[in-house]
Amino acid sequence: MTERSTTKRERVIRTAAGLFRAQGYHATGLNQVLSEGNLPKGSLYFHFPGGKEQLAVESVRLAGDELCSALASTLASTPDPVQALERAVDLLGAHLAATDFREGCPVAIVALDTAGHSEQIRAACADVYDSWQSLVANHLNSAGVEDPEEIATVAIAAIEGALLLARTRRDLAPLHAVGARLRILLTDGRSST
């Protein structure tokens, strides 16, 4: 019974995460989450007594953690920070293209939709961004890049902006441009140490 309940709960979170990522928080209705997840109506409030807000918090955390794991794997398998960030940008671009430009960052749209209205969702989004930044900063630091925290902030912000532009334009060129500029930034950061 617990396994079945957990599976149903996770299905609600995953369905919501996909919908929030593709269309945003406000454009996603709870009935749509239930319908697309093929779930009974009572399952939502049973598993998420805090309603849509709790569901958003948990789906942002799940999607953010999954992307963080993929990023961690990419960075761990690529010691050179320039190549590692290029691989991360390529990974994000490939996902964007594979979803016909429907799914960019799993956090950005929810953050834009809700950060000014829900402290719980804003905090969940901030935690996810902080985890990504910390991961990148640690990788840069271990590679001897000067000012790793600042460079990680610039990298995350630039990649997020590039994902938004790429999704809006339906073109990966902004991601390629950011990747090229990050290469220069990281190369300069290493040569000055």
C-alpha positions in Angstrom: 0.0 0.0 0.0 2.8 2.4 0.9 4.6 1.7 -2.4 1.4 2.2 -4.4 0.7 5.5 -2.5 4.3 6.7 -3.0 4.1 5.8 -6.7 0.9 7.8 -7.1 2.3 10.7 -5.2 5.5 10.8 -7.3 3.4 10.6 -10.5 1.5 13.7 -9.4 4.8 15.5 -8.7 6.3 14.4 -12.0 3.2 15.3 -14.0 3.0 18.8 -12.4 6.8 19.3 -12.9 6.4 18.7 -16.6 3.4 20.9 -16.9 4.9 23.7 -14.8 8.1 23.5 -16.9 6.3 23.7 -20.2 3.5 26.2 -19.4 4.1 27.8 -16.0 2.4 27.8 -12.7 -0.6 30.0 -13.4 -1.4 28.3 -16.7 -1.4 24.8 -15.1 -4.6 23.8 -13.5 -4.9 21.0 -10.9 -7.5 19.3 -13.0 -5.0 19.2 -15.9 -2.4 17.7 -13.6 -4.8 15.0 -12.5 -6.1 14.3 -16.0 -2.6 14.1 -17.6 -1.3 12.0 -14.7 -4.4 9.7 -15.0 -5.0 10.2 -11.3 -8.2 10.2 -9.3 -9.3 13.6 -8.0 -9.0 12.7 -4.3 -5.4 11.8 -4.6 -4.2 15.4 -5.0 -5.4 16.8 -1.6 -4.6 13.5 0.1 -1.0 13.7 -0.9 -0.8 17.5 -1.0 -2.9 19.1 1.7 -1.2 22.4 0.9 -2.7 22.3 -2.6 -1.2 23.7 -5.7 1.5 25.7 -3.8 2.8 22.6 -2.0 2.7 20.7 -5.3 4.7 23.4 -7.0 7.3 23.5 -4.2 7.8 19.7 -4.4 7.8 19.6 -8.2 10.4 22.4 -8.4 12.6 20.6 -5.9 12.3 17.3 -7.8 13.0 18.7 -11.2 15.8 20.9 -9.8 17.4 18.0 -8.0 17.3 15.9 -11.2 18.9 18.6 -13.2 21.5 19.1 -10.5 22.3 15.3 -10.6 22.7 15.5 -14.4 24.9 18.5 -14.0 26.9 16.9 -11.3 27.5 13.8 -13.5 28.5 16.1 -16.4 31.0 18.1 -14.3 32.4 15.0 -12.5 33.1 13.3 -15.8 34.8 16.4 -17.3 37.5 17.8 -15.1 38.3 20.7 -17.4 35.8 23.5 -16.5 35.6 24.9 -20.0 34.6 21.6 -21.5 32.4 20.8 -18.5 30.3 23.9 -18.9 30.1 23.4 -22.7 28.8 19.9 -22.1 26.2 21.3 -19.6 25.1 23.9 -22.1 24.9 21.2 -24.8 22.8 19.0 -22.5 20.3 21.8 -21.8 20.1 22.7 -25.5 19.6 19.1 -26.5 16.7 18.8 -24.1 15.2 22.0 -25.3 15.4 21.0 -28.9 14.1 17.4 -28.1 11.0 19.0 -26.6 10.4 21.2 -29.6 11.4 24.2 -27.4 8.6 23.6 -24.9 10.7 22.7 -21.9 13.5 25.0 -20.9 14.7 25.3 -17.3 12.6 23.4 -14.8 12.6 26.3 -12.4 12.6 29.6 -14.4 8.9 29.8 -15.5 7.7 28.8 -12.0 10.1 31.4 -10.5 8.9 34.1 -12.8 5.2 33.2 -12.2 5.3 33.0 -8.5 8.4 34.5 -6.8 6.6 37.7 -5.9 3.5 36.0 -4.6 4.5 32.8 -2.8 7.4 32.8 -0.3 7.4 29.0 -0.2 7.8 28.6 -4.0 10.3 31.5 -4.2 12.4 29.8 -1.5 12.2 26.4 -3.3 13.4 28.1 -6.5 16.2 29.9 -4.7 17.3 26.7 -3.1 17.5 25.0 -6.5 19.4 27.8 -8.1 21.8 27.9 -5.0 22.4 24.1 -5.4 23.4 24.6 -9.1 25.6 27.6 -8.3 27.3 25.8 -5.5 28.0 22.7 -7.7 29.5 24.9 -10.5 31.5 27.0 -8.1 33.0 23.9 -6.4 33.9 22.5 -9.8 35.5 25.8 -10.8 37.3 26.1 -7.5 38.8 22.6 -7.8 40.0 23.5 -11.3 41.8 26.6 -10.0 39.5 29.2 -11.5 39.7 32.6 -9.9 36.5 33.9 -8.2 34.6 30.7 -8.6 31.5 31.9 -6.8 31.2 35.0 -9.0 31.9 33.1 -12.2 29.3 30.4 -11.2 26.7 33.1 -10.7 27.5 34.6 -14.1 27.4 31.2 -15.7 24.0 30.2 -14.2 22.5 33.6 -15.0 23.8 33.6 -18.6 22.7 30.1 -19.3 19.2 30.8 -17.8 18.9 33.9 -20.0 20.1 32.0 -23.0 17.6 29.2 -22.4 14.8 31.8 -22.3 16.0 33.4 -25.5 16.5 30.1 -27.2 13.0 28.9 -26.2 11.4 32.2 -27.3 13.2 32.3 -30.6 13.0 28.5 -31.2 16.7 28.6 -31.9 19.8 27.3 -30.0 22.0 30.2 -31.1 21.7 32.1 -27.8 23.0 29.0 -26.0 25.9 28.7 -28.4 26.8 32.4 -27.9 26.7 32.0 -24.1 28.8 28.9 -24.3 31.4 30.7 -26.4 31.6 33.6 -24.0 31.8 31.4 -21.0 34.8 29.7 -22.7 36.5 33.0 -22.9 35.6 34.0 -19.4 36.9 30.7 -18.0 40.0 30.6 -20.1 40.9 34.2 -18.8 40.0 33.1 -15.2 42.4 30.2 -15.3 45.3 32.0 -17.0 45.3 34.8 -14.4 45.9 32.3 -11.5 
